Amino acid sequence: MGAHITNTSPMILRPNAAAQTLGVSIATFWRIVKRGDLRTVKITERSTGVLQADLEAYIAQRISSNTAA
């Protein structure tokens, strides 16, 4: 029997989708990655993505740091 995934949202987002979720340009997305604030995963040799959980954690961290300021 195969595993069943019930969550309909993707577990890995491509860079353009991640940038759109963050509300930033693709260039800004790559600057965030280069800074080390968000990590990427290799999907294939030529394909990169971001784990949805990592993106959600990054957003939560940004919200909490803005709230604390």
PQR file of N, CA, C, O and H, with PARSE charges and radii, in Angstrom:
ATOM      1  N   MET A   1       0.834  -1.184   0.000 -0.4000 1.5000
ATOM      2  CA  MET A   1       0.000   0.000   0.000 -0.0000 2.0000
ATOM      3  C   MET A   1       0.875   1.243   0.000  0.5500 1.7000
ATOM      4  O   MET A   1       1.871   1.307   0.721 -0.5500 1.4000
ATOM      5  N   GLY A   2       0.503   2.235  -0.811 -0.4000 1.5000
ATOM      6  CA  GLY A   2       1.253   3.484  -0.870 -0.0000 2.0000
ATOM      7  C   GLY A   2       0.809   4.448   0.215  0.5500 1.7000
ATOM      8  O   GLY A   2      -0.258   4.301   0.810 -0.5500 1.4000
ATOM      9  H   GLY A   2      -0.306   2.183  -1.396  0.4000 1.0000
ATOM     10  N   ALA A   3       1.648   5.426   0.450 -0.4000 1.5000
ATOM     11  CA  ALA A   3       1.315   6.459   1.428 -0.0000 2.0000
ATOM     12  C   ALA A   3       0.260   7.383   0.837  0.5500 1.7000
ATOM     13  O   ALA A   3       0.267   7.659  -0.363 -0.5500 1.4000
ATOM     14  H   ALA A   3       2.515   5.545  -0.034  0.4000 1.0000
ATOM     15  N   HIS A   4      -0.627   7.849   1.668 -0.4000 1.5000
ATOM     16  CA  HIS A   4      -1.672   8.774   1.226 -0.0000 2.0000
ATOM     17  C   HIS A   4      -1.420  10.133   1.849  0.5500 1.7000
ATOM     18  O   HIS A   4      -1.295  10.266   3.066 -0.5500 1.4000
ATOM     19  H   HIS A   4      -0.633   7.625   2.643  0.4000 1.0000
ATOM     20  N   ILE A   5      -1.347  11.133   0.995 -0.4000 1.5000
ATOM     21  CA  ILE A   5      -1.164  12.499   1.458 -0.0000 2.0000
ATOM     22  C   ILE A   5      -2.516  13.187   1.367  0.5500 1.7000
ATOM     23  O   ILE A   5      -3.098  13.292   0.287 -0.5500 1.4000
ATOM     24  H   ILE A   5      -1.448  11.025   0.006  0.4000 1.0000
ATOM     25  N   THR A   6      -3.008  13.652   2.502 -0.4000 1.5000
ATOM     26  CA  THR A   6      -4.336  14.266   2.522 -0.0000 2.0000
ATOM     27  C   THR A   6      -4.269  15.774   2.373  0.5500 1.7000
ATOM     28  O   THR A   6      -5.267  16.394   2.003 -0.5500 1.4000
ATOM     29  H   THR A   6      -2.535  13.566   3.379  0.4000 1.0000
ATOM     30  N   ASN A   7      -3.131  16.380   2.648 -0.4000 1.5000
ATOM     31  CA  ASN A   7      -2.978  17.825   2.505 -0.0000 2.0000
ATOM     32  C   ASN A   7      -2.947  18.165   1.020  0.5500 1.7000
ATOM     33  O   ASN A   7      -2.146  17.597   0.278 -0.5500 1.4000
ATOM     34  H   ASN A   7      -2.321  15.877   2.949  0.4000 1.0000
ATOM     35  N   THR A   8      -3.796  19.070   0.578 -0.4000 1.5000
ATOM     36  CA  THR A   8      -3.866  19.392  -0.840 -0.0000 2.0000
ATOM     37  C   THR A   8      -2.849  20.445  -1.263  0.5500 1.7000
ATOM     38  O   THR A   8      -2.633  20.635  -2.460 -0.5500 1.4000
ATOM     39  H   THR A   8      -4.447  19.531   1.181  0.4000 1.0000
ATOM     40  N   SER A   9      -2.220  21.135  -0.314 -0.4000 1.5000
ATOM     41  CA  SER A   9      -1.208  22.122  -0.686 -0.0000 2.0000
ATOM     42  C   SER A   9       0.136  21.425  -0.883  0.5500 1.7000
ATOM     43  O   SER A   9       0.387  20.382  -0.279 -0.5500 1.4000
ATOM     44  H   SER A   9      -2.396  20.980   0.658  0.4000 1.0000
ATOM     45  N   PRO A  10       1.003  21.996  -1.725 -0.5600 1.5000
ATOM     46  CA  PRO A  10       2.284  21.343  -2.006  0.2800 2.0000
ATOM     47  C   PRO A  10       3.206  21.352  -0.799  0.5500 1.7000
ATOM     48  O   PRO A  10       3.177  22.277   0.013 -0.5500 1.4000
ATOM     49  N   MET A  11       4.019  20.320  -0.691 -0.4000 1.5000
ATOM     50  CA  MET A  11       4.990  20.260   0.401 -0.0000 2.0000
ATOM     51  C   MET A  11       6.292  20.940  -0.002  0.5500 1.7000
ATOM     52  O   MET A  11       7.057  21.370   0.860 -0.5500 1.4000
ATOM     53  H   MET A  11       4.043  19.568  -1.350  0.4000 1.0000
ATOM     54  N   ILE A  12       6.551  21.040  -1.308 -0.4000 1.5000
ATOM     55  CA  ILE A  12       7.720  21.743  -1.827 -0.0000 2.0000
ATOM     56  C   ILE A  12       7.219  22.797  -2.805  0.5500 1.7000
ATOM     57  O   ILE A  12       6.450  22.499  -3.719 -0.5500 1.4000
ATOM     58  H   ILE A  12       5.929  20.690  -2.008  0.4000 1.0000
ATOM     59  N   LEU A  13       7.658  24.016  -2.604 -0.4000 1.5000
ATOM     60  CA  LEU A  13       7.292  25.104  -3.507 -0.0000 2.0000
ATOM     61  C   LEU A  13       8.499  25.453  -4.361  0.5500 1.7000
ATOM     62  O   LEU A  13       9.632  25.474  -3.880 -0.5500 1.4000
ATOM     63  H   LEU A  13       8.282  24.258  -1.862  0.4000 1.0000
ATOM     64  N   ARG A  14       8.246  25.724  -5.618 -0.4000 1.5000
ATOM     65  CA  ARG A  14       9.302  26.183  -6.511 -0.0000 2.0000
ATOM     66  C   ARG A  14       9.635  27.627  -6.148  0.5500 1.7000
ATOM     67  O   ARG A  14       8.811  28.306  -5.537 -0.5500 1.4000
ATOM     68  H   ARG A  14       7.326  25.707  -6.009  0.4000 1.0000
ATOM     69  N   PRO A  15      10.818  28.109  -6.509 -0.5600 1.5000
ATOM     70  CA  PRO A  15      11.228  29.472  -6.128  0.2800 2.0000
ATOM     71  C   PRO A  15      10.230  30.565  -6.495  0.5500 1.7000
ATOM     72  O   PRO A  15       9.982  31.461  -5.689 -0.5500 1.4000
ATOM     73  N   ASN A  16       9.656  30.511  -7.688 -0.4000 1.5000
ATOM     74  CA  ASN A  16       8.684  31.549  -8.063 -0.0000 2.0000
ATOM     75  C   ASN A  16       7.463  31.535  -7.152  0.5500 1.7000
ATOM     76  O   ASN A  16       6.968  32.593  -6.764 -0.5500 1.4000
ATOM     77  H   ASN A  16       9.858  29.784  -8.344  0.4000 1.0000
ATOM     78  N   ALA A  17       6.974  30.347  -6.809 -0.4000 1.5000
ATOM     79  CA  ALA A  17       5.817  30.240  -5.918 -0.0000 2.0000
ATOM     80  C   ALA A  17       6.172  30.707  -4.510  0.5500 1.7000
ATOM     81  O   ALA A  17       5.363  31.354  -3.846 -0.5500 1.4000
ATOM     82  H   ALA A  17       7.375  29.487  -7.124  0.4000 1.0000
ATOM     83  N   ALA A  18       7.378  30.380  -4.055 -0.4000 1.5000
ATOM     84  CA  ALA A  18       7.817  30.814  -2.729 -0.0000 2.0000
ATOM     85  C   ALA A  18       7.937  32.340  -2.683  0.5500 1.7000
ATOM     86  O   ALA A  18       7.516  32.969  -1.713 -0.5500 1.4000
ATOM     87  H   ALA A  18       8.036  29.854  -4.595  0.4000 1.0000
ATOM     88  N   ALA A  19       8.509  32.929  -3.729 -0.4000 1.5000
ATOM     89  CA  ALA A  19       8.629  34.386  -3.794 -0.0000 2.0000
ATOM     90  C   ALA A  19       7.256  35.035  -3.785  0.5500 1.7000
ATOM     91  O   ALA A  19       7.037  36.035  -3.102 -0.5500 1.4000
ATOM     92  H   ALA A  19       8.851  32.418  -4.518  0.4000 1.0000
ATOM     93  N   GLN A  20       6.340  34.467  -4.540 -0.4000 1.5000
ATOM     94  CA  GLN A  20       4.978  35.003  -4.586 -0.0000 2.0000
ATOM     95  C   GLN A  20       4.318  34.903  -3.212  0.5500 1.7000
ATOM     96  O   GLN A  20       3.640  35.836  -2.782 -0.5500 1.4000
ATOM     97  H   GLN A  20       6.518  33.654  -5.095  0.4000 1.0000
ATOM     98  N   THR A  21       4.511  33.782  -2.524 -0.4000 1.5000
ATOM     99  CA  THR A  21       3.956  33.608  -1.180 -0.0000 2.0000
ATOM    100  C   THR A  21       4.496  34.665  -0.225  0.5500 1.7000
ATOM    101  O   THR A  21       3.763  35.185   0.616 -0.5500 1.4000
ATOM    102  H   THR A  21       5.062  33.024  -2.874  0.4000 1.0000
ATOM    103  N   LEU A  22       5.792  34.981  -0.360 -0.4000 1.5000
ATOM    104  CA  LEU A  22       6.417  35.991   0.501 -0.0000 2.0000
ATOM    105  C   LEU A  22       6.067  37.415   0.075  0.5500 1.7000
ATOM    106  O   LEU A  22       6.236  38.360   0.845 -0.5500 1.4000
ATOM    107  H   LEU A  22       6.387  34.559  -1.044  0.4000 1.0000
ATOM    108  N   GLY A  23       5.579  37.558  -1.150 -0.4000 1.5000
ATOM    109  CA  GLY A  23       5.267  38.899  -1.655 -0.0000 2.0000
ATOM    110  C   GLY A  23       6.506  39.663  -2.059  0.5500 1.7000
ATOM    111  O   GLY A  23       6.541  40.889  -1.955 -0.5500 1.4000
ATOM    112  H   GLY A  23       5.441  36.790  -1.775  0.4000 1.0000
ATOM    113  N   VAL A  24       7.542  38.946  -2.527 -0.4000 1.5000
ATOM    114  CA  VAL A  24       8.791  39.580  -2.931 -0.0000 2.0000
ATOM    115  C   VAL A  24       9.133  39.154  -4.357  0.5500 1.7000
ATOM    116  O   VAL A  24       8.545  38.217  -4.897 -0.5500 1.4000
ATOM    117  H   VAL A  24       7.514  37.950  -2.611  0.4000 1.0000
ATOM    118  N   SER A  25      10.081  39.850  -4.950 -0.4000 1.5000
ATOM    119  CA  SER A  25      10.544  39.479  -6.285 -0.0000 2.0000
ATOM    120  C   SER A  25      11.399  38.219  -6.196  0.5500 1.7000
ATOM    121  O   SER A  25      11.834  37.827  -5.114 -0.5500 1.4000
ATOM    122  H   SER A  25      10.559  40.611  -4.512  0.4000 1.0000
ATOM    123  N   ILE A  26      11.632  37.594  -7.342 -0.4000 1.5000
ATOM    124  CA  ILE A  26      12.476  36.404  -7.362 -0.0000 2.0000
ATOM    125  C   ILE A  26      13.913  36.766  -6.962  0.5500 1.7000
ATOM    126  O   ILE A  26      14.597  35.960  -6.333 -0.5500 1.4000
ATOM    127  H   ILE A  26      11.278  37.913  -8.221  0.4000 1.0000
ATOM    128  N   ALA A  27      14.370  37.960  -7.319 -0.4000 1.5000
ATOM    129  CA  ALA A  27      15.716  38.396  -6.926 -0.0000 2.0000
ATOM    130  C   ALA A  27      15.818  38.523  -5.406  0.5500 1.7000
ATOM    131  O   ALA A  27      16.811  38.108  -4.809 -0.5500 1.4000
ATOM    132  H   ALA A  27      13.814  38.615  -7.830  0.4000 1.0000
ATOM    133  N   THR A  28      14.795  39.094  -4.791 -0.4000 1.5000
ATOM    134  CA  THR A  28      14.795  39.211  -3.325 -0.0000 2.0000
ATOM    135  C   THR A  28      14.719  37.838  -2.678  0.5500 1.7000
ATOM    136  O   THR A  28      15.367  37.600  -1.659 -0.5500 1.4000
ATOM    137  H   THR A  28      13.989  39.432  -5.276  0.4000 1.0000
ATOM    138  N   PHE A  29      13.941  36.934  -3.250 -0.4000 1.5000
ATOM    139  CA  PHE A  29      13.890  35.562  -2.733 -0.0000 2.0000
ATOM    140  C   PHE A  29      15.285  34.965  -2.708  0.5500 1.7000
ATOM    141  O   PHE A  29      15.689  34.391  -1.697 -0.5500 1.4000
ATOM    142  H   PHE A  29      13.414  37.126  -4.078  0.4000 1.0000
ATOM    143  N   TRP A  30      16.033  35.089  -3.807 -0.4000 1.5000
ATOM    144  CA  TRP A  30      17.371  34.503  -3.858 -0.0000 2.0000
ATOM    145  C   TRP A  30      18.329  35.201  -2.894  0.5500 1.7000
ATOM    146  O   TRP A  30      19.252  34.562  -2.389 -0.5500 1.4000
ATOM    147  H   TRP A  30      15.704  35.556  -4.628  0.4000 1.0000
ATOM    148  N   ARG A  31      18.134  36.497  -2.626 -0.4000 1.5000
ATOM    149  CA  ARG A  31      18.954  37.176  -1.608 -0.0000 2.0000
ATOM    150  C   ARG A  31      18.667  36.609  -0.226  0.5500 1.7000
ATOM    151  O   ARG A  31      19.588  36.439   0.572 -0.5500 1.4000
ATOM    152  H   ARG A  31      17.384  37.016  -3.036  0.4000 1.0000
ATOM    153  N   ILE A  32      17.412  36.315   0.068 -0.4000 1.5000
ATOM    154  CA  ILE A  32      17.043  35.702   1.354 -0.0000 2.0000
ATOM    155  C   ILE A  32      17.727  34.346   1.492  0.5500 1.7000
ATOM    156  O   ILE A  32      18.246  34.014   2.557 -0.5500 1.4000
ATOM    157  H   ILE A  32      16.663  36.453  -0.581  0.4000 1.0000
ATOM    158  N   VAL A  33      17.728  33.569   0.418 -0.4000 1.5000
ATOM    159  CA  VAL A  33      18.381  32.256   0.434 -0.0000 2.0000
ATOM    160  C   VAL A  33      19.888  32.429   0.621  0.5500 1.7000
ATOM    161  O   VAL A  33      20.497  31.734   1.434 -0.5500 1.4000
ATOM    162  H   VAL A  33      17.306  33.839  -0.448  0.4000 1.0000
ATOM    163  N   LYS A  34      20.491  33.352  -0.130 -0.4000 1.5000
ATOM    164  CA  LYS A  34      21.941  33.565  -0.050 -0.0000 2.0000
ATOM    165  C   LYS A  34      22.370  34.002   1.350  0.5500 1.7000
ATOM    166  O   LYS A  34      23.440  33.619   1.822 -0.5500 1.4000
ATOM    167  H   LYS A  34      19.996  33.917  -0.791  0.4000 1.0000
ATOM    168  N   ARG A  35      21.534  34.803   2.014 -0.4000 1.5000
ATOM    169  CA  ARG A  35      21.802  35.234   3.395 -0.0000 2.0000
ATOM    170  C   ARG A  35      21.771  34.067   4.371  0.5500 1.7000
ATOM    171  O   ARG A  35      22.321  34.154   5.469 -0.5500 1.4000
ATOM    172  H   ARG A  35      20.664  35.114   1.631  0.4000 1.0000
ATOM    173  N   GLY A  36      21.129  32.977   3.970 -0.4000 1.5000
ATOM    174  CA  GLY A  36      21.015  31.826   4.854 -0.0000 2.0000
ATOM    175  C   GLY A  36      19.758  31.842   5.700  0.5500 1.7000
ATOM    176  O   GLY A  36      19.617  31.030   6.615 -0.5500 1.4000
ATOM    177  H   GLY A  36      20.683  32.907   3.078  0.4000 1.0000
ATOM    178  N   ASP A  37      18.842  32.755   5.407 -0.4000 1.5000
ATOM    179  CA  ASP A  37      17.607  32.846   6.183 -0.0000 2.0000
ATOM    180  C   ASP A  37      16.575  31.804   5.771  0.5500 1.7000
ATOM    181  O   ASP A  37      15.660  31.491   6.533 -0.5500 1.4000
ATOM    182  H   ASP A  37      18.957  33.414   4.664  0.4000 1.0000
ATOM    183  N   LEU A  38      16.726  31.270   4.564 -0.4000 1.5000
ATOM    184  CA  LEU A  38      15.790  30.278   4.051 -0.0000 2.0000
ATOM    185  C   LEU A  38      16.583  29.277   3.237  0.5500 1.7000
ATOM    186  O   LEU A  38      17.381  29.659   2.381 -0.5500 1.4000
ATOM    187  H   LEU A  38      17.469  31.525   3.945  0.4000 1.0000
ATOM    188  N   ARG A  39      16.368  28.003   3.497 -0.4000 1.5000
ATOM    189  CA  ARG A  39      17.143  26.991   2.772 -0.0000 2.0000
ATOM    190  C   ARG A  39      16.329  26.398   1.641  0.5500 1.7000
ATOM    191  O   ARG A  39      15.099  26.355   1.676 -0.5500 1.4000
ATOM    192  H   ARG A  39      15.720  27.692   4.192  0.4000 1.0000
ATOM    193  N   THR A  40      17.055  25.947   0.643 -0.4000 1.5000
ATOM    194  CA  THR A  40      16.419  25.302  -0.497 -0.0000 2.0000
ATOM    195  C   THR A  40      16.792  23.823  -0.505  0.5500 1.7000
ATOM    196  O   THR A  40      17.740  23.401   0.157 -0.5500 1.4000
ATOM    197  H   THR A  40      18.054  25.983   0.614  0.4000 1.0000
ATOM    198  N   VAL A  41      16.033  23.053  -1.262 -0.4000 1.5000
ATOM    199  CA  VAL A  41      16.311  21.630  -1.441 -0.0000 2.0000
ATOM    200  C   VAL A  41      16.368  21.354  -2.941  0.5500 1.7000
ATOM    201  O   VAL A  41      15.660  21.980  -3.730 -0.5500 1.4000
ATOM    202  H   VAL A  41      15.263  23.396  -1.800  0.4000 1.0000
ATOM    203  N   LYS A  42      17.218  20.413  -3.314 -0.4000 1.5000
ATOM    204  CA  LYS A  42      17.294  20.007  -4.707 -0.0000 2.0000
ATOM    205  C   LYS A  42      16.202  18.980  -4.959  0.5500 1.7000
ATOM    206  O   LYS A  42      16.107  17.970  -4.262 -0.5500 1.4000
ATOM    207  H   LYS A  42      17.793  19.904  -2.673  0.4000 1.0000
ATOM    208  N   ILE A  43      15.379  19.251  -5.966 -0.4000 1.5000
ATOM    209  CA  ILE A  43      14.334  18.315  -6.363 -0.0000 2.0000
ATOM    210  C   ILE A  43      14.919  17.355  -7.386  0.5500 1.7000
ATOM    211  O   ILE A  43      14.764  16.138  -7.282 -0.5500 1.4000
ATOM    212  H   ILE A  43      15.456  20.071  -6.533  0.4000 1.0000
ATOM    213  N   THR A  44      15.586  17.921  -8.364 -0.4000 1.5000
ATOM    214  CA  THR A  44      16.352  17.163  -9.353 -0.0000 2.0000
ATOM    215  C   THR A  44      17.653  17.920  -9.569  0.5500 1.7000
ATOM    216  O   THR A  44      17.909  18.927  -8.909 -0.5500 1.4000
ATOM    217  H   THR A  44      15.711  18.910  -8.449  0.4000 1.0000
ATOM    218  N   GLU A  45      18.458  17.444 -10.477 -0.4000 1.5000
ATOM    219  CA  GLU A  45      19.737  18.102 -10.749 -0.0000 2.0000
ATOM    220  C   GLU A  45      19.552  19.569 -11.145  0.5500 1.7000
ATOM    221  O   GLU A  45      20.364  20.420 -10.783 -0.5500 1.4000
ATOM    222  H   GLU A  45      18.250  16.626 -11.013  0.4000 1.0000
ATOM    223  N   ARG A  46      18.494  19.856 -11.882 -0.4000 1.5000
ATOM    224  CA  ARG A  46      18.270  21.210 -12.380 -0.0000 2.0000
ATOM    225  C   ARG A  46      17.077  21.909 -11.751  0.5500 1.7000
ATOM    226  O   ARG A  46      16.662  22.963 -12.233 -0.5500 1.4000
ATOM    227  H   ARG A  46      17.834  19.164 -12.176  0.4000 1.0000
ATOM    228  N   SER A  47      16.526  21.360 -10.706 -0.4000 1.5000
ATOM    229  CA  SER A  47      15.308  21.894 -10.113 -0.0000 2.0000
ATOM    230  C   SER A  47      15.482  22.084  -8.606  0.5500 1.7000
ATOM    231  O   SER A  47      15.941  21.187  -7.900 -0.5500 1.4000
ATOM    232  H   SER A  47      16.863  20.504 -10.314  0.4000 1.0000
ATOM    233  N   THR A  48      15.109  23.258  -8.138 -0.4000 1.5000
ATOM    234  CA  THR A  48      15.255  23.612  -6.722 -0.0000 2.0000
ATOM    235  C   THR A  48      13.890  23.979  -6.161  0.5500 1.7000
ATOM    236  O   THR A  48      13.024  24.478  -6.879 -0.5500 1.4000
ATOM    237  H   THR A  48      14.736  23.987  -8.711  0.4000 1.0000
ATOM    238  N   GLY A  49      13.709  23.727  -4.873 -0.4000 1.5000
ATOM    239  CA  GLY A  49      12.470  24.086  -4.212 -0.0000 2.0000
ATOM    240  C   GLY A  49      12.709  24.490  -2.773  0.5500 1.7000
ATOM    241  O   GLY A  49      13.834  24.457  -2.277 -0.5500 1.4000
ATOM    242  H   GLY A  49      14.413  23.322  -4.290  0.4000 1.0000
ATOM    243  N   VAL A  50      11.639  24.869  -2.121 -0.4000 1.5000
ATOM    244  CA  VAL A  50      11.653  25.237  -0.705 -0.0000 2.0000
ATOM    245  C   VAL A  50      10.592  24.405  -0.012  0.5500 1.7000
ATOM    246  O   VAL A  50       9.457  24.324  -0.480 -0.5500 1.4000
ATOM    247  H   VAL A  50      10.725  24.895  -2.524  0.4000 1.0000
ATOM    248  N   LEU A  51      10.954  23.792   1.092 -0.4000 1.5000
ATOM    249  CA  LEU A  51       9.967  23.044   1.856 -0.0000 2.0000
ATOM    250  C   LEU A  51       8.930  24.018   2.415  0.5500 1.7000
ATOM    251  O   LEU A  51       9.269  25.074   2.950 -0.5500 1.4000
ATOM    252  H   LEU A  51      11.877  23.858   1.472  0.4000 1.0000
ATOM    253  N   GLN A  52       7.687  23.644   2.282 -0.4000 1.5000
ATOM    254  CA  GLN A  52       6.599  24.496   2.767 -0.0000 2.0000
ATOM    255  C   GLN A  52       6.773  24.783   4.251  0.5500 1.7000
ATOM    256  O   GLN A  52       6.535  25.906   4.694 -0.5500 1.4000
ATOM    257  H   GLN A  52       7.412  22.787   1.847  0.4000 1.0000
ATOM    258  N   ALA A  53       7.178  23.798   5.014 -0.4000 1.5000
ATOM    259  CA  ALA A  53       7.366  23.987   6.459 -0.0000 2.0000
ATOM    260  C   ALA A  53       8.462  25.025   6.737  0.5500 1.7000
ATOM    261  O   ALA A  53       8.332  25.830   7.660 -0.5500 1.4000
ATOM    262  H   ALA A  53       7.372  22.885   4.654  0.4000 1.0000
ATOM    263  N   ASP A  54       9.542  25.009   5.940 -0.4000 1.5000
ATOM    264  CA  ASP A  54      10.611  26.000   6.110 -0.0000 2.0000
ATOM    265  C   ASP A  54      10.116  27.400   5.769  0.5500 1.7000
ATOM    266  O   ASP A  54      10.453  28.366   6.454 -0.5500 1.4000
ATOM    267  H   ASP A  54       9.647  24.355   5.191  0.4000 1.0000
ATOM    268  N   LEU A  55       9.318  27.509   4.714 -0.4000 1.5000
ATOM    269  CA  LEU A  55       8.768  28.800   4.323 -0.0000 2.0000
ATOM    270  C   LEU A  55       7.828  29.327   5.409  0.5500 1.7000
ATOM    271  O   LEU A  55       7.870  30.510   5.747 -0.5500 1.4000
ATOM    272  H   LEU A  55       9.045  26.724   4.157  0.4000 1.0000
ATOM    273  N   GLU A  56       6.991  28.463   5.949 -0.4000 1.5000
ATOM    274  CA  GLU A  56       6.078  28.869   7.023 -0.0000 2.0000
ATOM    275  C   GLU A  56       6.852  29.289   8.271  0.5500 1.7000
ATOM    276  O   GLU A  56       6.468  30.249   8.940 -0.5500 1.4000
ATOM    277  H   GLU A  56       6.957  27.502   5.674  0.4000 1.0000
ATOM    278  N   ALA A  57       7.936  28.583   8.590 -0.4000 1.5000
ATOM    279  CA  ALA A  57       8.760  28.939   9.750 -0.0000 2.0000
ATOM    280  C   ALA A  57       9.438  30.291   9.534  0.5500 1.7000
ATOM    281  O   ALA A  57       9.530  31.098  10.459 -0.5500 1.4000
ATOM    282  H   ALA A  57       8.247  27.804   8.046  0.4000 1.0000
ATOM    283  N   TYR A  58       9.908  30.534   8.319 -0.4000 1.5000
ATOM    284  CA  TYR A  58      10.535  31.823   7.995 -0.0000 2.0000
ATOM    285  C   TYR A  58       9.526  32.957   8.166  0.5500 1.7000
ATOM    286  O   TYR A  58       9.841  33.990   8.757 -0.5500 1.4000
ATOM    287  H   TYR A  58       9.833  29.879   7.567  0.4000 1.0000
ATOM    288  N   ILE A  59       8.326  32.764   7.653 -0.4000 1.5000
ATOM    289  CA  ILE A  59       7.283  33.789   7.778 -0.0000 2.0000
ATOM    290  C   ILE A  59       6.946  34.026   9.243  0.5500 1.7000
ATOM    291  O   ILE A  59       6.833  35.175   9.672 -0.5500 1.4000
ATOM    292  H   ILE A  59       8.070  31.925   7.172  0.4000 1.0000
ATOM    293  N   ALA A  60       6.785  32.963  10.011 -0.4000 1.5000
ATOM    294  CA  ALA A  60       6.470  33.098  11.436 -0.0000 2.0000
ATOM    295  C   ALA A  60       7.576  33.830  12.174  0.5500 1.7000
ATOM    296  O   ALA A  60       7.301  34.658  13.043 -0.5500 1.4000
ATOM    297  H   ALA A  60       6.877  32.030   9.662  0.4000 1.0000
ATOM    298  N   GLN A  61       8.839  33.530  11.834 -0.4000 1.5000
ATOM    299  CA  GLN A  61       9.979  34.196  12.469 -0.0000 2.0000
ATOM    300  C   GLN A  61       9.975  35.677  12.132  0.5500 1.7000
ATOM    301  O   GLN A  61      10.230  36.510  13.002 -0.5500 1.4000
ATOM    302  H   GLN A  61       9.063  32.857  11.129  0.4000 1.0000
ATOM    303  N   ARG A  62       9.686  36.018  10.871 -0.4000 1.5000
ATOM    304  CA  ARG A  62       9.647  37.420  10.457 -0.0000 2.0000
ATOM    305  C   ARG A  62       8.523  38.164  11.176  0.5500 1.7000
ATOM    306  O   ARG A  62       8.694  39.312  11.586 -0.5500 1.4000
ATOM    307  H   ARG A  62       9.479  35.342  10.165  0.4000 1.0000
ATOM    308  N   ILE A  63       7.372  37.504  11.327 -0.4000 1.5000
ATOM    309  CA  ILE A  63       6.246  38.135  12.016 -0.0000 2.0000
ATOM    310  C   ILE A  63       6.591  38.379  13.474  0.5500 1.7000
ATOM    311  O   ILE A  63       6.332  39.460  14.004 -0.5500 1.4000
ATOM    312  H   ILE A  63       7.233  36.571  10.994  0.4000 1.0000
ATOM    313  N   SER A  64       7.175  37.379  14.126 -0.4000 1.5000
ATOM    314  CA  SER A  64       7.503  37.546  15.555 -0.0000 2.0000
ATOM    315  C   SER A  64       8.603  38.584  15.768  0.5500 1.7000
ATOM    316  O   SER A  64       8.578  39.309  16.762 -0.5500 1.4000
ATOM    317  H   SER A  64       7.386  36.502  13.695  0.4000 1.0000
ATOM    318  N   SER A  65       9.572  38.665  14.842 -0.4000 1.5000
ATOM    319  CA  SER A  65      10.631  39.659  15.013 -0.0000 2.0000
ATOM    320  C   SER A  65      10.091  41.070  14.765  0.5500 1.7000
ATOM    321  O   SER A  65      10.567  42.025  15.378 -0.5500 1.4000
ATOM    322  H   SER A  65       9.592  38.076  14.035  0.4000 1.0000
ATOM    323  N   ASN A  66       9.113  41.211  13.883 -0.4000 1.5000
ATOM    324  CA  ASN A  66       8.508  42.525  13.645 -0.0000 2.0000
ATOM    325  C   ASN A  66       7.599  42.932  14.795  0.5500 1.7000
ATOM    326  O   ASN A  66       7.473  44.117  15.105 -0.5500 1.4000
ATOM    327  H   ASN A  66       8.726  40.435  13.385  0.4000 1.0000
ATOM    328  N   THR A  67       6.967  41.954  15.423 -0.4000 1.5000
ATOM    329  CA  THR A  67       6.093  42.231  16.552 -0.0000 2.0000
ATOM    330  C   THR A  67       6.893  42.650  17.778  0.5500 1.7000
ATOM    331  O   THR A  67       6.457  43.502  18.552 -0.5500 1.4000
ATOM    332  H   THR A  67       7.069  40.992  15.172  0.4000 1.0000
ATOM    333  N   ALA A  68       8.078  42.043  17.950 -0.4000 1.5000
ATOM    334  CA  ALA A  68       8.908  42.327  19.111 -0.0000 2.0000
ATOM    335  C   ALA A  68       9.607  43.679  19.004  0.5500 1.7000
ATOM    336  O   ALA A  68      10.034  44.233  20.017 -0.5500 1.4000
ATOM    337  H   ALA A  68       8.432  41.352  17.321  0.4000 1.0000
ATOM    338  N   ALA A  69       9.727  44.212  17.802 -0.4000 1.5000
ATOM    339  CA  ALA A  69      10.472  45.475  17.600 -0.0000 2.0000
ATOM    340  C   ALA A  69       9.734  46.683  18.086  0.5500 1.7000
ATOM    341  O   ALA A  69      10.241  47.800  17.978 -0.5500 1.4000
ATOM    342  H   ALA A  69       9.380  43.762  16.979  0.4000 1.0000
TER
END
